[in-house]
Amino acid sequence: MGIISWIILGLLAGAIAKILLPGRDPGGLIGTIFIGIAGAFVGGWLSARFLDRPIANDFYDMATWLSAIGGALVLLIAYRVVFGRSRR
């Protein structure tokens, strides 16, 4: 997959992560999109590094999608913890 495919995958993974983890985000829609793109890269790296499951070059591989969505979820939760507003 090329860089454009990873960006598209990240956009979709960020949208899916936002659906799975609803609520207000400090960065809004644009922040969630960037978190999704970064999450796709992080998820792919974590999958290859720690799970010994390198990501295939196929855009439609289920492992690729699960790692991208998982990475986006992790980054979205971390982003909310670090930059979230206090709950008063």
Residue frames as a rotation matrix with the C-alpha (Angstrom) as fourth column:
MET 1
0.584 0.812 0.000 0.00
0.812 -0.584 0.000 0.00
0.000 0.000 -1.000 0.00
GLY 2
-0.296 -0.656 0.694 1.18
0.615 -0.687 -0.387 3.47
0.731 0.312 0.606 -0.75
ILE 3
-0.938 -0.146 -0.315 1.05
0.339 -0.585 -0.737 6.52
-0.077 -0.798 0.598 1.49
ILE 4
-0.651 0.759 0.031 -2.25
-0.670 -0.593 0.447 7.66
0.358 0.271 0.894 -0.03
SER 5
-0.009 0.638 -0.770 -3.84
0.017 0.770 0.638 4.31
1.000 -0.008 -0.018 0.84
TRP 6
-0.499 -0.235 -0.834 -2.64
0.795 0.260 -0.549 4.64
0.345 -0.937 0.057 4.45
ILE 7
-0.984 0.178 -0.004 -4.09
-0.167 -0.928 -0.333 8.14
-0.063 -0.327 0.943 4.66
ILE 8
-0.284 0.930 -0.234 -7.46
-0.654 -0.010 0.756 6.96
0.701 0.368 0.611 3.33
LEU 9
-0.049 0.190 -0.980 -7.36
0.449 0.881 0.149 3.98
0.892 -0.433 -0.129 5.67
GLY 10
-0.816 -0.332 -0.473 -6.54
0.568 -0.311 -0.762 6.33
0.106 -0.891 0.442 8.54
LEU 11
-0.780 0.603 0.168 -9.45
-0.574 -0.796 0.193 8.62
0.250 0.054 0.967 7.68
LEU 12
0.090 0.852 -0.516 -11.84
-0.408 0.505 0.761 5.69
0.909 0.142 0.393 7.71
ALA 13
-0.213 -0.238 -0.948 -10.27
0.677 0.663 -0.319 4.16
0.704 -0.710 0.020 10.83
GLY 14
-0.989 -0.149 -0.021 -10.59
0.124 -0.730 -0.672 7.51
0.085 -0.667 0.740 12.63
ALA 15
-0.407 0.911 0.064 -14.25
-0.772 -0.381 0.509 7.73
0.488 0.158 0.858 11.68
ILE 16
0.203 0.460 -0.864 -14.88
0.049 0.877 0.479 4.19
0.978 -0.140 0.156 12.89
ALA 17
-0.586 -0.488 -0.647 -13.00
0.678 0.142 -0.721 4.87
0.444 -0.861 0.248 16.13
LYS 18
-0.917 0.303 0.261 -15.12
-0.370 -0.890 -0.266 7.99
0.151 -0.341 0.928 16.64
ILE 19
0.017 0.958 -0.286 -18.29
-0.615 0.236 0.753 5.93
0.789 0.163 0.593 16.16
LEU 20
0.139 -0.029 -0.990 -17.04
0.461 0.887 0.039 3.31
0.877 -0.462 0.137 18.63
LEU 21
-0.403 -0.364 -0.840 -15.97
0.912 -0.234 -0.336 5.96
-0.074 -0.902 0.426 21.15
PRO 22
0.198 0.554 0.809 -18.56
0.633 -0.702 0.326 8.75
0.749 0.447 -0.489 20.96
GLY 23
0.476 0.021 -0.879 -18.33
0.778 -0.475 0.410 12.00
-0.409 -0.880 -0.242 22.85
ARG 24
0.991 -0.132 0.006 -16.81
-0.120 -0.921 -0.371 15.41
0.054 0.367 -0.929 22.57
ASP 25
0.349 -0.937 0.023 -13.19
0.937 0.347 -0.044 15.52
0.033 0.037 0.999 21.54
PRO 26
0.262 -0.302 -0.917 -10.99
0.369 -0.846 0.384 18.50
-0.892 -0.439 -0.110 22.34
GLY 27
-0.714 -0.670 -0.201 -9.77
0.050 -0.336 0.941 18.69
-0.698 0.662 0.273 18.71
GLY 28
0.149 0.863 -0.483 -13.10
-0.655 -0.280 -0.702 18.27
-0.741 0.421 0.523 16.95
LEU 29
0.912 0.336 0.233 -13.48
-0.051 0.659 -0.750 16.60
-0.406 0.673 0.619 13.58
ILE 30
0.659 -0.722 -0.212 -10.11
-0.488 -0.196 -0.850 17.67
0.573 0.664 -0.481 12.18
GLY 31
-0.152 -0.714 0.683 -8.28
-0.988 0.133 -0.080 16.42
-0.034 -0.687 -0.726 15.26
THR 32
0.348 0.372 0.861 -10.10
-0.398 0.890 -0.224 13.10
-0.849 -0.265 0.457 15.04
ILE 33
0.986 -0.017 -0.164 -9.09
-0.152 0.293 -0.944 12.76
0.065 0.956 0.287 11.38
PHE 34
0.232 -0.973 0.005 -5.42
-0.745 -0.182 -0.642 13.33
0.625 0.145 -0.767 12.18
ILE 35
-0.153 -0.212 0.965 -5.64
-0.870 0.492 -0.030 10.92
-0.468 -0.845 -0.260 15.11
GLY 36
0.755 0.499 0.424 -7.12
-0.223 0.805 -0.550 8.32
-0.616 0.321 0.719 12.75
ILE 37
0.793 -0.535 -0.292 -4.30
-0.314 0.052 -0.948 8.76
0.522 0.843 -0.127 10.25
ALA 38
-0.168 -0.883 0.438 -1.66
-0.905 -0.038 -0.424 8.54
0.392 -0.468 -0.792 12.99
GLY 39
0.137 0.319 0.938 -3.52
-0.752 0.650 -0.111 5.59
-0.645 -0.690 0.329 14.51
ALA 40
0.973 0.183 -0.143 -3.30
-0.229 0.665 -0.711 3.68
-0.035 0.724 0.689 11.25
PHE 41
0.296 -0.942 -0.157 0.46
-0.448 0.008 -0.894 4.09
0.843 0.335 -0.420 11.25
VAL 42
-0.327 -0.394 0.859 0.80
-0.942 0.067 -0.328 3.31
0.072 -0.916 -0.394 14.97
GLY 43
0.510 0.611 0.605 -1.49
-0.633 0.743 -0.218 0.28
-0.583 -0.272 0.766 14.73
GLY 44
0.904 -0.225 -0.364 0.46
-0.194 0.544 -0.816 -1.08
0.381 0.808 0.448 11.79
TRP 45
-0.058 -0.985 0.162 3.76
-0.617 -0.092 -0.781 -0.57
0.785 -0.145 -0.603 13.58
LEU 46
-0.177 0.048 0.983 2.50
-0.948 0.259 -0.183 -2.17
-0.264 -0.965 0.000 16.81
SER 47
0.820 0.544 0.178 1.11
-0.458 0.811 -0.364 -5.14
-0.342 0.217 0.914 14.89
ALA 48
0.693 -0.620 -0.366 4.38
-0.144 0.379 -0.914 -5.72
0.706 0.687 0.174 13.07
ARG 49
-0.183 -0.866 0.465 6.59
-0.660 -0.242 -0.711 -5.09
0.729 -0.437 -0.527 16.10
PHE 50
-0.548 -0.050 0.835 4.85
-0.823 0.209 -0.528 -6.81
-0.148 -0.977 -0.156 19.00
LEU 51
0.389 0.787 0.480 2.35
-0.610 0.610 -0.506 -9.24
-0.691 -0.096 0.717 17.51
ASP 52
-0.614 -0.732 0.294 4.78
-0.183 0.495 0.849 -10.56
-0.767 0.468 -0.438 14.90
ARG 53
0.119 0.727 0.676 2.05
0.794 0.339 -0.504 -9.97
-0.596 0.597 -0.538 12.32
PRO 54
-0.831 -0.453 -0.322 3.36
0.179 -0.767 0.616 -7.70
-0.526 0.454 0.719 9.58
ILE 55
0.128 0.904 -0.407 0.69
-0.215 -0.375 -0.901 -5.78
-0.968 0.203 0.147 7.78
ALA 56
-0.069 -0.060 0.996 -0.09
0.822 0.562 0.091 -7.06
-0.565 0.825 0.011 4.30
ASN 57
-0.902 -0.301 -0.310 0.10
0.062 -0.801 0.596 -4.84
-0.427 0.518 0.741 1.28
ASP 58
-0.582 0.777 0.240 -3.59
0.622 0.235 0.747 -5.47
0.524 0.584 -0.620 0.62
PHE 59
-0.781 0.321 0.536 -5.98
-0.432 -0.897 -0.093 -2.63
0.451 -0.304 0.839 1.41
TYR 60
0.198 0.979 -0.040 -8.80
-0.728 0.174 0.663 -5.08
0.656 -0.102 0.747 2.11
ASP 61
-0.396 -0.405 -0.824 -6.91
0.245 0.818 -0.520 -7.27
0.885 -0.407 -0.225 4.60
MET 62
0.647 0.755 -0.106 -8.85
0.261 -0.089 0.961 -7.59
0.716 -0.650 -0.255 7.88
ALA 63
0.296 -0.620 -0.727 -5.68
0.951 0.116 0.288 -7.45
-0.094 -0.776 0.623 10.00
THR 64
-0.691 -0.524 0.498 -4.77
0.611 -0.791 0.016 -4.14
0.386 0.315 0.867 8.39
TRP 65
-0.055 0.778 0.625 -8.16
-0.026 -0.627 0.778 -2.67
0.998 0.026 0.054 9.25
LEU 66
0.759 0.362 -0.541 -8.21
0.471 0.268 0.840 -4.01
0.449 -0.893 0.033 12.80
SER 67
-0.094 -0.864 -0.494 -4.75
0.991 -0.126 0.033 -2.69
-0.091 -0.487 0.869 13.53
ALA 68
-0.705 -0.128 0.698 -5.60
0.351 -0.918 0.185 0.73
0.616 0.375 0.692 12.08
ILE 69
0.310 0.892 0.330 -8.85
-0.050 -0.331 0.942 0.98
0.950 -0.308 -0.058 14.06
GLY 70
0.644 -0.131 -0.754 -7.13
0.733 0.388 0.558 -0.29
0.219 -0.912 0.346 17.21
GLY 71
-0.471 -0.880 -0.057 -4.34
0.877 -0.460 -0.139 2.26
0.097 -0.115 0.989 16.82
ALA 72
-0.477 0.388 0.788 -6.87
0.054 -0.882 0.467 5.04
0.877 0.266 0.400 16.26
LEU 73
0.642 0.736 -0.212 -8.81
0.214 0.094 0.972 4.00
0.736 -0.670 -0.097 19.38
VAL 74
0.261 -0.638 -0.725 -5.64
0.965 0.177 0.192 3.98
0.006 -0.749 0.662 21.48
LEU 75
-0.749 -0.593 0.296 -4.60
0.611 -0.791 -0.039 7.41
0.257 0.152 0.954 20.25
LEU 76
-0.135 0.786 0.604 -8.10
0.008 -0.608 0.794 8.83
0.991 0.112 0.076 20.64
ILE 77
0.740 0.360 -0.568 -8.29
0.519 0.231 0.823 7.65
0.427 -0.904 -0.016 24.25
ALA 78
-0.118 -0.877 -0.467 -4.80
0.985 -0.162 0.057 9.00
-0.126 -0.453 0.883 24.97
TYR 79
-0.680 -0.097 0.727 -5.72
0.387 -0.889 0.244 12.32
0.623 0.447 0.642 23.35
ARG 80
0.356 0.893 0.275 -8.83
0.070 -0.319 0.945 12.62
0.932 -0.317 -0.176 25.49
VAL 81
0.613 -0.180 -0.769 -6.89
0.783 0.267 0.561 11.83
0.104 -0.947 0.305 28.64
VAL 82
-0.405 -0.897 -0.179 -4.13
0.905 -0.421 0.062 14.34
-0.131 -0.136 0.982 27.93
PHE 83
-0.968 -0.054 0.246 -6.11
0.137 -0.933 0.333 17.20
0.212 0.356 0.910 26.38
GLY 84
-0.183 0.977 -0.108 -9.65
0.699 0.206 0.685 16.55
0.692 0.049 -0.721 27.64
ARG 85
-0.241 0.229 0.943 -11.57
-0.465 -0.880 0.095 19.08
0.852 -0.416 0.319 29.64
SER 86
-0.994 -0.071 0.085 -12.20
-0.106 0.398 -0.911 18.50
0.031 -0.915 -0.403 33.30
ARG 87
-0.373 0.905 -0.204 -15.60
0.344 0.340 0.875 17.02
0.862 0.256 -0.438 34.08
ARG 88
-0.998 0.045 0.034 -17.26
-0.051 -0.462 -0.885 19.33
-0.024 -0.886 0.464 36.57
